[in-house]
């Protein structure tokens, strides 16, 4: 009986060491929205969403394009 319990514990330990680590690190899908590239409404240059300027629902690549 002790051998069966020890073998089961060993199998559970191997499972957590080799297979559970992958489940603990979820894929980094949160960064995809930060790195989205959008075109400038004035010149068409693509710029990251977090670095763009927005006015009246349109995105611009720089202050020059925003003010022009």
N, C-alpha and C positions, 0 to 999 in steps of 0.2 A: 504494500500500500504506500509506503514511504517513497519507493522508487517511482511510482506513478505520479505522485504529487510533485516530486522533484523534477521529473521530466516535463510535466505541465508548466511548472514555474519557469523552467528553462526555455520552453517554447514561447511563452508570453514575454519573457525578457528579450529573446531574439527578435520577436515581432516589434516591440517598442524601440529597440536599438536601430533596426534597419529600415522599418517601414513607417513608423509613426513620425519620424523626423520630417519627412516630406509633407505630411499633413499639417505640421505645426507652422510651416512657412507658407502662408497663402501667397498666390501670385500678386505681384504689384500692379494691379489694374488701376489704382488711384492716380498714378503718375501719367496715365495716358491723357486725361483731360487737361492737365497742366501743360503738356507738351503738344497740344493740338495746334496745327499750323492753319492760319486763316489768311486770305488775301486782303490787302489794303484796298479800301473802297476807291481811293484816288489813283494810285500808280500800279496796283496789282501785285506788289511785292508780298511774298508770304512771310509772316511774322508769327512768333509764338503768341498764343492767346494771353498769357500772363504778362507779356511785354508790350502789348498793343494798347492803343488809346481808343476810347469809344465815345462817340457823340451821336445822338439821335438814332441809336440802334445800329450804327455802322462802325466798323473797326478800321483804324488807321495805323500805319507802321511807325510814324514819327509825328512830332509836333508840327513840322513843316507841312505835311500832308493834311493834318487836322485843321490847321489854320487857313490853308489855301482854298 
